Amino acid sequence: MKSRSLQNRAVLIGALLLVAGGIAAAVVFVGRDSGKPLAKEHSGKVVDVSKVPKSVKLSSEAATIVKRFIATNVVREHLADGYKLVGPDLKEGMTLKEWLTGNIPVVPYPAEVIDKIPIQVIYSYPKEAVLRVFLLPKRGKTIRGGTFWLKLERVGKGTKAHWLVNGWTPYAATLVPNNRTS
């Protein structure tokens, strides 16, 4: 009985070694390149596009757009005016008629409970800015405050250049466990 079991194990181990050998051979032979370059070499000048634009102070025009965006789209009042403040990424292809329904891709917050709206500039470049917006409720209100990322983009050229809100995302901090046992 023991010899039969030993034979079965030997056959199983042999089969496993054969499969492993086949995989190793496939990796060695198939994984080899033919010595040919994988991509055609580019003869042009290397252009570094990774440079970060120079930071600038957030313009008063951009700050005004943020305030108007909150006073219209976030609190769901005067949505026709709010529609003009939003860029294509945030509009998601919605028409003005669809926007006026109030079922829009902007997380709302009730106007009647807003006390303060502190804003932290994360970065501000000539054509783009990202802000962290804090919507703080009045004292005694049961609703919690909200924190959001707001992205501004400057579009158009010359005298037609203007700022649009092109992102409004709830800010969610990641909770990290402290590894303490209690």
Backbone hydrogen bonds in HBPLUS format (Angstrom, degrees):
<---DONOR---> <-ACCEPTOR-->    atom                        ^
c    i                          cat <-CA-CA->   ^        H-A-AA   ^      H-
h    n   atom  resd res      DA  || num        DHA   H-A  angle D-A-AA Bond
n    s   type  num  typ     dist DA aas  dist angle  dist       angle   num
A0005-SER N   A0001-MET O   3.17 MM   4  6.47 160.0  2.21 149.6 154.4     1
A0006-LEU N   A0002-LYS O   2.90 MM   4  6.08 154.6  1.97 148.2 155.8     2
A0007-GLN N   A0003-SER O   2.90 MM   4  6.08 148.4  2.00 140.1 148.4     3
A0008-ASN N   A0004-ARG O   2.98 MM   4  6.30 157.8  2.03 148.4 153.8     4
A0009-ARG N   A0005-SER O   3.04 MM   4  6.29 157.1  2.09 146.5 152.5     5
A0010-ALA N   A0006-LEU O   2.99 MM   4  6.18 156.2  2.04 144.3 151.0     6
A0011-VAL N   A0007-GLN O   2.93 MM   4  6.22 156.0  1.99 152.5 158.5     7
A0012-LEU N   A0008-ASN O   2.97 MM   4  6.17 162.6  2.00 148.6 153.4     8
A0013-ILE N   A0009-ARG O   2.84 MM   4  6.05 165.1  1.86 154.9 158.7     9
A0014-GLY N   A0010-ALA O   2.92 MM   4  6.02 157.1  1.97 142.7 149.7    10
A0015-ALA N   A0011-VAL O   2.89 MM   4  6.13 154.7  1.95 148.5 155.3    11
A0016-LEU N   A0012-LEU O   2.97 MM   4  6.22 159.9  2.01 149.7 155.1    12
A0017-LEU N   A0013-ILE O   2.92 MM   4  6.15 156.8  1.97 150.1 156.4    13
A0018-LEU N   A0014-GLY O   2.95 MM   4  6.14 150.4  2.04 144.4 152.7    14
A0019-VAL N   A0015-ALA O   2.98 MM   4  6.27 158.7  2.03 151.6 156.3    15
A0020-ALA N   A0016-LEU O   2.89 MM   4  6.10 165.3  1.92 150.2 154.7    16
A0021-GLY N   A0017-LEU O   2.85 MM   4  5.96 155.1  1.92 143.7 150.8    17
A0022-GLY N   A0018-LEU O   2.98 MM   4  6.20 151.8  2.06 142.8 150.5    18
A0023-ILE N   A0019-VAL O   2.96 MM   4  6.28 157.9  2.01 152.6 158.2    19
A0024-ALA N   A0020-ALA O   2.94 MM   4  6.16 161.5  1.97 149.3 154.6    20
A0025-ALA N   A0021-GLY O   2.91 MM   4  6.09 159.1  1.95 148.5 154.1    21
A0026-ALA N   A0022-GLY O   2.97 MM   4  6.16 158.0  2.02 146.3 152.3    22
A0027-VAL N   A0023-ILE O   2.96 MM   4  6.22 158.5  2.01 151.7 157.2    23
A0028-VAL N   A0024-ALA O   3.00 MM   4  6.22 159.2  2.04 148.7 154.3    24
A0029-PHE N   A0025-ALA O   2.88 MM   4  6.02 174.9  1.88 159.0 160.3    25
A0030-VAL N   A0026-ALA O   2.84 MM   4  5.39 150.3  1.93 137.3 147.2    26
A0031-GLY N   A0027-VAL O   3.11 MM   4  5.18 139.1  2.28 117.0 128.4    27
A0056-VAL N   A0124-SER O   2.78 MM  68  5.60 161.9  1.81 146.6 151.0    28
A0063-ALA N   A0059-SER O   3.07 MM   4  6.41 161.1  2.10 149.8 154.8    29
A0064-THR N   A0060-SER O   2.94 MM   4  6.10 150.6  2.03 142.8 150.5    30
A0065-ILE N   A0061-GLU O   3.09 MM   4  6.39 151.0  2.17 144.3 151.6    31
A0066-VAL N   A0062-ALA O   3.09 MM   4  6.45 153.6  2.16 149.3 156.1    32
A0067-LYS N   A0063-ALA O   3.11 MM   4  6.44 162.8  2.14 149.8 153.3    33
A0068-ARG N   A0064-THR O   2.91 MM   4  6.15 163.0  1.94 152.7 157.6    34
A0069-PHE N   A0065-ILE O   2.81 MM   4  5.91 152.6  1.88 147.9 155.7    35
A0070-ILE N   A0066-VAL O   3.09 MM   4  6.35 160.3  2.13 152.1 155.9    36
A0071-ALA N   A0067-LYS O   2.94 MM   4  6.14 159.7  1.98 147.2 153.6    37
A0072-THR N   A0068-ARG O   3.00 MM   4  6.07 118.7  2.39 138.0 151.3    38
A0072-THR N   A0069-PHE O   3.35 MM   3  5.32 148.2  2.46  94.9 103.9    39
A0073-ASN N   A0069-PHE O   2.90 MM   4  5.55 119.0  2.28 138.7 153.4    40
A0074-VAL N   A0069-PHE O   3.34 MM   5  6.72 160.9  2.37 145.1 150.3    41
A0075-VAL N   A0070-ILE O   3.28 MM   5  6.37 140.2  2.45 153.3 160.0    42
A0076-ARG N   A0072-THR O   2.88 MM   4  5.55 109.8  2.39 135.9 152.0    43
A0077-GLU N   A0072-THR O   2.89 MM   5  4.73 152.3  1.97 136.9 143.0    44
A0109-TYR N   A0074-VAL O   3.04 MM  35  5.81 147.7  2.15 136.1 136.7    45
A0081-ASP N   A0078-HIS O   3.07 MM   3  5.61 125.3  2.39 110.9 122.8    46
A0082-GLY N   A0078-HIS O   3.10 MM   4  6.43 155.2  2.16 144.5 152.2    47
A0083-TYR N   A0079-LEU O   2.85 MM   4  5.95 142.4  1.99 144.1 151.8    48
A0084-LYS N   A0081-ASP O   3.26 MM   3  5.62 135.7  2.47 104.3 114.3    49
A0085-LEU N   A0082-GLY O   3.03 MM   3  5.29 151.7  2.11 106.9 115.8    50
A0086-VAL N   A0083-TYR O   3.42 MM   3  5.60 168.3  2.43 107.9 111.2    51
A0165-VAL N   A0085-LEU O   2.81 MM  80  6.14 169.9  1.82 162.5 161.7    52
A0087-GLY N   A0165-VAL O   2.79 MM  78  5.69 165.4  1.81 139.4 140.5    53
A0091-LYS N   A0087-GLY O   3.01 MM   4  6.20 152.6  2.09 151.5 160.1    54
A0092-GLU N   A0088-PRO O   3.10 MM   4  6.04 143.4  2.24 141.0 147.4    55
A0094-MET N   A0091-LYS O   2.98 MM   3  5.43 163.2  2.00 117.1 122.7    56
A0099-TRP N   A0095-THR O   2.90 MM   4  6.15 155.2  1.96 149.2 157.0    57
A0100-LEU N   A0096-LEU O   2.91 MM   4  6.13 152.1  1.99 154.5 160.7    58
A0101-THR N   A0098-GLU O   3.19 MM   3  5.58 155.5  2.25 106.7 114.1    59
A0102-GLY N   A0099-TRP O   3.01 MM   3  5.80 163.1  2.04 122.7 127.7    60
A0113-VAL N   A0110-PRO O   3.33 MM   3  5.94 160.9  2.37 113.3 118.6    61
A0114-ILE N   A0111-ALA O   3.21 MM   3  5.51 153.9  2.28 110.0 117.4    62
A0138-LYS N   A0113-VAL O   2.72 MM  25  5.55 136.6  1.90 149.8 162.6    63
A0115-ASP N   A0136-LEU O   2.72 MM  21  5.68 171.7  1.72 165.0 163.7    64
A0116-LYS N   A0136-LEU O   3.33 MM  20  5.23 153.7  2.41 130.0 137.6    65
A0136-LEU N   A0116-LYS O   2.96 MM  20  5.23 170.7  1.97 164.4 163.4    66
A0134-PHE N   A0118-PRO O   2.93 MM  16  5.35 168.2  1.95 171.4 169.6    67
A0120-GLN N   A0132-ARG O   2.83 MM  12  5.04 166.7  1.85 150.4 155.1    68
A0132-ARG N   A0120-GLN O   2.76 MM  12  5.04 160.3  1.79 149.2 156.2    69
A0122-ILE N   A0130-VAL O   2.87 MM   8  5.51 147.9  1.97 145.4 154.6    70
A0123-TYR N   A0130-VAL O   3.26 MM   7  5.48 158.2  2.31 143.3 146.5    71
A0130-VAL N   A0123-TYR O   2.97 MM   7  5.48 156.7  2.03 146.6 152.3    72
A0125-TYR N   A0128-GLU O   2.69 MM   3  5.14 168.8  1.70 172.7 175.7    73
A0154-ARG N   A0127-LYS O   2.96 MM  27  4.64 168.5  1.98 122.7 123.6    74
A0129-ALA N   A0152-LEU O   3.02 MM  23  5.08 154.3  2.09 139.3 139.3    75
A0152-LEU N   A0129-ALA O   2.81 MM  23  5.08 171.9  1.82 155.3 158.1    76
A0131-LEU N   A0150-LEU O   2.85 MM  19  5.14 164.0  1.87 151.8 157.3    77
A0150-LEU N   A0131-LEU O   2.88 MM  19  5.14 160.4  1.92 148.6 151.5    78
A0133-VAL N   A0148-PHE O   2.75 MM  15  5.12 163.1  1.78 154.4 159.2    79
A0148-PHE N   A0133-VAL O   2.85 MM  15  5.12 156.1  1.90 147.2 155.2    80
A0135-LEU N   A0146-GLY O   2.70 MM  11  5.02 171.3  1.70 158.0 161.0    81
A0146-GLY N   A0135-LEU O   2.93 MM  11  5.02 154.1  1.99 137.2 145.1    82
A0141-LYS N   A0138-LYS O   3.16 MM   3  5.81 160.8  2.20 138.7 139.6    83
A0171-TYR N   A0147-THR O   2.79 MM  24  5.34 172.2  1.79 139.1 136.3    84
A0149-TRP N   A0169-THR O   2.72 MM  20  5.10 163.5  1.74 156.9 160.4    85
A0169-THR N   A0149-TRP O   2.95 MM  20  5.10 157.4  2.00 144.7 151.7    86
A0151-LYS N   A0167-GLY O   2.93 MM  16  4.63 158.5  1.98 122.9 127.9    87
A0166-ASN N   A0151-LYS O   2.75 MM  15  5.46 161.7  1.78 151.7 157.7    88
A0153-GLU N   A0164-LEU O   2.90 MM  11  5.43 157.6  1.95 155.0 162.5    89
A0164-LEU N   A0153-GLU O   2.87 MM  11  5.43 147.9  1.98 145.8 155.9    90
A0155-VAL N   A0162-HIS O   2.83 MM   7  5.60 161.8  1.86 169.0 164.0    91
A0162-HIS N   A0155-VAL O   2.89 MM   7  5.60 152.5  1.96 156.1 165.2    92
A0160-LYS N   A0157-LYS O   3.04 MM   3  5.42 145.3  2.17 139.6 135.4    93
A0161-ALA N   A0158-GLY O   3.24 MM   3  5.57 166.8  2.25 110.9 114.4    94
